[in-house]
């Protein structure tokens, strides 16, 4: 597999977990083999970048180390002639890690934009990384674009050019005014909710247009085998744009903010489009399990898709969803504490705050960071603990952001007002309790501040991860300070056992936690710090990125394995050609979703549309022509009741098999039953009581009591309420069944897309085929054996044995596409087939029926209709030896609208079924 460096090894582990653990060990081995001096040299550029500024924005990135060092372990594993070349990684984010300033017509100055993602990718040596994004400047002329592209190429960066209007509508509008507040549990802006949809729609259109511009640049520079890693809420449409251009492209998407609960996300007008776009990616990553769970829940509740432990499944296509908690480069912080300039800063701070405990807050000046709550909690602590007023100081670093936005300006004024009031109330002429800085600190100064801090206070109202807590822990090897951490920060799930978790909205709780932290015994501080320090130093940013990329490559491999098992689309020309050349054809058709017109459950205004099964209007004339062909026999095999089949097919000359083949008739005759005489139906009343109970507690659900089964259907409930609601009720119903009326009964429980059916064991469409076939052969008096079979249906998994009934005798390990190309002869007769393949499921079913007592002609007491003899009883030995003369190339089994099936081929929809039947009808010999 291109891109997986270890897949060429004959000893490659087979499971994802084995591969992941193996690659982690290799990375650790590679890192440990390097000396401290090599590590320091390899990170000089990153050290310089940290010196410029430190506070990182969750959505910004900076350039990777450009050293081209081959992994030492990989070199040992592969000889020089077998060593794989580096796989290219295209990192796509809203902003490039550099900002451009124009110096002249054809000259540019590039300035480093500090961020956190690059530290994660510094440690991944096996990838050749390119960065794609907006450079933060509007360049309209061709010369400027050409020269900027050339300048950025030296930094391995590729620009995306956006005009001012797009930036305003896409970035300032949809991203920062709609998505960012919503993802952080802030309400949609009031003016956008009350105004017309025009402003929202224009912003959303600009968002999609911008994502397409990013995709155009990626497509231009993409090479086969590249991995594309899309980042953050700015680019939720990008995976879809990329996959539409090249479905084989390896695409991962990662969100650096929280993902809200489904109840929050469903308020977004474009909720479904964004979810479906993200789901086109191969791997979707989040910082915590909660965010991943919310995403899967949104896909199930809003889109009606199936959530699995692996991710989200849509008609056999699985999108992997997983949590990948990001970390920091802890070694850089630990080494920095030994630097002379950091030691000088630490000495100065200790002298400045001698005799006082130091509390620290480091945040962007943002609504979600909870700075006012933090300061108010500190005020309450001082109120309740007067003895601490001269013994503790709070240092709050608040880095300004989005200073042109009125809401942020208001927040700044609010914080300044609170700080001034508290300092005026508790301060003295020589000292104040709060030191507030509206600026960032350089890397060395910040490391020194972390090192002398006794208590770090993180009170985020909602945070994707918050790496300040990680940085504080990395610098606390000597002091072993205490971390007070908001439970709404992503880091709480990683550092919660060692930190004091608080609800940032509970001022009293935070104040109490401050007192507990300041008075904490040394042995408890030691234990808490040790836990957090071990996590921070082992779960680094490099490990985060390497794990994500390893998972992405493994996901691609597994997806290709699943795809190779998916049957191909039906070769219509071959099916029609074989039909025209055959002498006696058998066509077996399902009804629901096969011969019905596609129906949306909801009409305008949320009203339920009529959901009764109705024949596709375009297929009537075709069925008439096919059913009148003397060389063609048609069976409609359905789980529906007899009355429904009579209503839709009574005008045609064909066979109708209702309730999974338990009732059979030629449209010119009477209904007969294939039901075994000894079939026990004593269970029906107890199951009916359970179904009645769940029908009452599930609005608009209903159940159908049939001859040999009972079906509870909640498709109407899904249409009005919530897809997940119906599924929850169905799961509860199954629990009641298995622990109650059917706990000791010999029954099958069949789960459909929106239904639960309980039926007697052995009742399926495949099990009824030979009974039906026997009656057809006897009634028709066939002169020639059946030499062509076409079986099409949207059958439940339980009923897909109908496809296997006619399956030619081919090796079981061959794939559907391989089987379709073989021309091995089919068994000359059903009896010979049973003898030669007695171990197969179909043969076992026939053996069971031959030993039953259903061969006697009689009247079924339950339905009051004649009972059919078995297939073997109705035909003579001469007829039995010549019923089928079927070759593999003349058998076509097709599943409709399913991607996982036992059928040989697939058809996308009932419209495709109609078109196929029309083609066959054109080659029929109707009178």
Secondary structure, 3 states (H helix, E strand, C coil): CCCCCCCCCCCCCCCHHHHHHHHHHHHHHHHHCCCHHHHHHHCHHHHHHHHHCCCCCCCCCCCCCCCCCCCHHHHHHCCCCCCCCCEEEEEEEEECCEEEEECCCCCEEEEECCCCHHHHHHCCCCEEEEEEEECCCCCCCHHHHHHHHHHHHCCCEEECCCCHHHHHHHHHHHHHHHHHHHHCCCCCCHHHHHCCHHHHHHHHHHHHHHHHHHHHHHHHHCCCCCEEEEECHHHCCHHHHHHHHCCCCEEEEECCCCCCCHHHHCCCCCHHHHHHHHHCCCEEEECCHHHHHHHHHHHHHHCCCEECCCEEEECCEEEEEEECCCCCCHHHHHHHCCCHHHHHHHHHHHHHCCCCEEEEEEEECCHHHCHHHHHHHHHHHHHHCHHHCCCEEEEEEEECCCCCCHHHHHHHHHHHHHHHHHHHHHCCCCCCCEEEECCCCCHHHHHHHHHHCCEEEECCCCECCCCHHHHHHHCCCCCCCEEEEECCECCHHHHCCCCEEECCCCHHHHHHHHHHHHCCCHHHHHHHHHHHHHHHHHCCHHHHHHHHHHHHHHHHHHHHHHHHCCCEECCHHHHHHHHHHCCCEEEEECCCCCCECCCCCECHHHCECCCCCCECCCCHHHHHHHHCCCCEEEEEECCCCHHHHHHHHCCCCCEEEECCCCEEEECCCCCEECCCCCCCCCCHHHHHHHHHHHHHHCCCCEEEECCCEEEEECHHHHHHCCHHHHHHHHHHHHHHHHHCCCCCCCEEEEECCCEEEEEECCCCHHHHHHHHHHHHHHHHCCCCCECEEEEEECCCHHHCHHHHHCCCCCCCCCCHHHHHHCCCECCCCHHHHHHHCCCCHHHHHHHHHHCCCCCCCEECCCCCCEECCCHHHHCCHHHHCCCECCEHHHEEEEEECCCCCCCCEEECCHHHHHHHHHHHHCCCCCC
